[in-house]
Amino acid sequence: MTDLTEKYLCNVKRIIDEVVQSEVETIDKVGKLVGESIIKGNIVHVFGSGHSDLIARDVHQRAGGLACINRIYDPTIGFAERVPGFGDALVGLYDLQKDEVIIVISNSGRNPSPIEVALFAKDKGLKVVAITSLNHSRKVSSRHPSGKNLYQVADYVIDNHGVKGDATVEIPGTGEKMGATSTIVGSIILNMILICAAEYCESKGFQVPIIVSQNLDNTDERNLELWKTYKSRLGTIM
């Protein structure tokens, strides 16, 4: 291992420790909120702006995930996240219902798309959870007409504790940095929320809709039965 790769790993570990020390109370609250919503038969919406879609994708219809997750998919893969009105148009295609939970993920939290998705959901009566970098977001201006960043419009904010600019390791001779942390840490945060939600559901005697790997034998039927419960709402275009 080189000095720089070791430094990157140390940075990731340090930031994870910071999240554990500072964010677990909010993560637990959000996990319970999500669990309560699942018990009521609701689905859980996730939206990741730009590269943060990787985090949303990581919990969508995969082994060890929940069958009730609805990923709001940006077909431009983030290229339109700065365009005012795009987020409204995108989220308006999905069936968001009052009292459900939506988790909006954006490291910078400054671009119109995630802010519009959050505001649209709030207007619909959903609880909005933001996963974002406060170190970054508090140091940059909003690109949304409201002048607000994502953390300023969400009901619950979970800080990923990333540095401004996300990258953490300076490469000698370039003056630039590599080694972003928001995807790794964001994925950990989101999985913690959903595990907490599943634990809450189980404590209330509710069968948790956990997807099993389709690459294990004899799992297809089980997963299909789970999806039947939610398929009318997953990715529903209204």
C-alpha positions in Angstrom: 0.0 0.0 0.0 1.3 3.4 -0.9 1.4 6.4 1.4 -1.4 8.1 -0.5 -3.7 5.1 -0.6 -3.2 4.6 3.1 -4.0 8.3 3.6 -7.2 7.8 1.7 -8.2 4.8 3.8 -7.4 6.8 7.0 -9.6 9.7 5.8 -12.5 7.3 5.1 -12.2 5.7 8.5 -12.0 9.1 10.2 -15.1 10.4 8.5 -17.0 7.2 9.3 -16.0 7.6 12.9 -17.3 11.2 12.8 -20.6 10.1 11.4 -20.9 7.4 14.2 -20.2 10.0 16.8 -22.4 12.8 15.5 -25.2 11.4 13.3 -26.4 8.2 14.9 -29.2 9.9 16.8 -30.7 11.3 13.7 -30.1 8.1 11.8 -32.0 6.2 14.5 -34.9 8.7 14.4 -35.1 8.5 10.6 -34.9 4.7 10.7 -37.8 4.6 13.1 -39.7 7.0 10.9 -39.1 4.9 7.8 -40.1 1.8 9.7 -43.4 3.3 10.8 -44.1 4.3 7.3 -43.3 0.8 5.9 -45.6 -0.8 8.5 -48.5 1.4 7.2 -47.9 -0.1 3.8 -46.1 2.8 2.3 -43.0 2.8 0.1 -39.8 4.7 0.7 -38.5 7.0 -2.0 -34.8 7.7 -2.7 -33.3 10.2 -5.0 -29.6 10.8 -5.6 -28.5 13.8 -7.6 -25.6 13.4 -9.9 -23.1 10.9 -8.6 -25.2 10.5 -5.5 -27.5 8.4 -7.7 -24.9 5.7 -7.0 -26.0 5.7 -3.4 -29.7 5.5 -4.2 -29.0 2.7 -6.7 -27.1 0.8 -4.1 -30.3 0.1 -2.0 -32.7 -0.3 -4.9 -34.0 -3.8 -5.7 -30.8 -5.6 -4.6 -29.7 -8.4 -2.3 -30.2 -7.4 1.3 -32.3 -4.4 0.3 -36.0 -3.8 1.0 -38.6 -4.5 -1.7 -40.5 -1.3 -0.9 -37.7 1.1 -2.1 -38.6 3.3 -5.0 -35.7 5.0 -6.7 -36.4 8.2 -8.5 -34.2 7.9 -11.6 -32.7 10.8 -13.5 -32.3 9.6 -17.1 -29.8 12.4 -17.7 -27.5 10.9 -15.1 -27.0 14.3 -13.5 -26.4 16.4 -16.5 -29.6 18.3 -15.9 -29.3 18.8 -12.2 -28.5 22.5 -12.6 -31.5 23.1 -14.8 -34.3 24.9 -12.9 -37.5 23.0 -13.3 -36.0 19.7 -14.2 -36.3 18.3 -10.7 -40.0 19.3 -10.5 -40.7 17.7 -13.8 -38.9 14.5 -12.9 -40.4 13.9 -9.5 -43.8 14.8 -10.8 -43.7 11.6 -12.8 -43.7 9.5 -9.7 -46.5 8.5 -7.3 -45.5 10.3 -4.0 -48.1 10.1 -1.3 -48.7 12.0 1.9 -46.9 10.7 5.1 -44.3 8.7 3.1 -40.6 9.3 3.5 -38.2 10.5 0.8 -34.5 10.4 1.2 -32.7 13.0 -1.0 -29.0 12.6 -1.4 -26.7 15.4 -2.7 -23.2 16.0 -1.5 -23.1 19.8 -2.3 -26.9 20.3 -1.8 -26.7 23.4 -4.0 -28.2 22.4 -7.4 -31.8 22.9 -8.4 -32.8 19.2 -8.9 -32.4 17.8 -5.4 -33.9 21.0 -3.9 -36.9 20.9 -6.2 -37.4 17.2 -5.4 -37.3 17.9 -1.7 -39.7 20.9 -1.9 -42.1 19.0 -4.2 -42.2 16.2 -1.7 -42.8 18.5 1.2 -45.7 20.1 -0.6 -47.1 16.6 -1.1 -46.9 16.0 2.7 -43.9 13.6 2.7 -41.1 13.8 5.3 -37.9 14.8 3.6 -34.5 13.4 4.7 -31.3 14.9 3.3 -27.9 13.2 3.2 -25.4 15.9 2.4 -22.1 17.5 3.3 -22.6 20.5 5.6 -18.9 21.3 5.3 -19.5 21.8 1.6 -23.0 23.1 1.5 -22.6 25.8 4.1 -19.6 27.2 2.1 -21.3 27.5 -1.3 -24.2 29.5 -2.7 -27.4 27.9 -3.8 -28.1 27.5 -7.5 -31.9 27.3 -6.8 -34.1 30.4 -7.2 -35.0 30.2 -3.5 -31.5 30.9 -2.5 -31.6 27.8 -0.2 -29.5 24.7 -0.2 -30.9 21.2 0.4 -30.1 21.1 4.2 -32.2 24.2 4.6 -35.4 22.7 3.2 -35.3 19.1 4.6 -37.1 17.9 7.7 -34.1 15.8 8.8 -30.5 16.4 7.8 -27.7 13.7 8.1 -24.2 15.1 7.5 -21.8 12.9 5.6 -18.9 14.9 7.1 -17.1 15.1 3.8 -14.7 18.0 3.1 -15.5 20.8 0.8 -14.9 19.5 -2.7 -15.4 15.9 -1.5 -11.9 14.7 -2.6 -9.4 14.2 0.3 -6.0 13.2 -1.0 -3.7 15.7 -2.8 -1.7 14.2 -5.7 1.8 15.5 -5.7 2.7 17.7 -8.7 -0.9 18.3 -9.7 -2.2 20.6 -7.1 -5.4 18.6 -7.3 -7.1 16.0 -5.0 -8.6 12.6 -5.5 -10.3 10.1 -3.2 -13.8 11.3 -2.7 -15.7 10.0 0.3 -19.3 11.0 -0.2 -20.4 7.8 -2.0 -18.8 5.4 0.5 -20.1 7.3 3.5 -23.5 8.0 2.0 -24.0 4.4 1.2 -23.2 3.4 4.8 -25.6 6.1 6.2 -28.4 4.9 3.9 -27.9 1.3 4.8 -27.9 2.2 8.5 -31.2 3.9 8.1 -32.8 0.9 6.3 -31.4 -1.6 8.8 -32.7 0.5 11.6 -36.1 0.6 9.9 -36.1 -3.2 9.4 -35.2 -3.7 13.1 -38.1 -1.4 14.1 -40.5 -3.3 11.8 -39.5 -6.6 13.3 -39.9 -5.2 16.9 -43.5 -4.4 16.0 -44.2 -7.9 14.6 -44.2 -6.7 11.0 -42.6 -9.0 8.4 -39.7 -7.1 6.9 -39.7 -7.2 3.0 -36.0 -8.1 2.6 -34.8 -9.1 -0.9 -32.6 -12.2 -1.1 -29.9 -12.5 -3.7 -31.3 -13.8 -7.0 -27.9 -15.5 -7.5 -28.7 -17.9 -4.7 -30.7 -21.0 -5.6 -34.5 -21.1 -5.0 -34.9 -17.4 -4.3 -36.8 -16.1 -7.3 -40.2 -17.1 -6.1 -39.7 -15.5 -2.7 -38.5 -12.2 -4.2 -41.4 -12.1 -6.7 -43.9 -12.6 -3.8 -42.4 -9.6 -2.1 -42.5 -7.4 -5.2 -46.1 -8.3 -5.8 -47.0 -6.3 -2.7 -45.3 -3.1 -4.0 -45.1 -3.4 -7.7 -48.0 -1.1 -8.5 -46.1 1.8 -6.8 -42.5 1.1 -7.7 -41.4 3.5 -10.5 -45.0 4.3 -11.1 -45.4 7.1 -13.7 -48.5 9.2 -13.0 
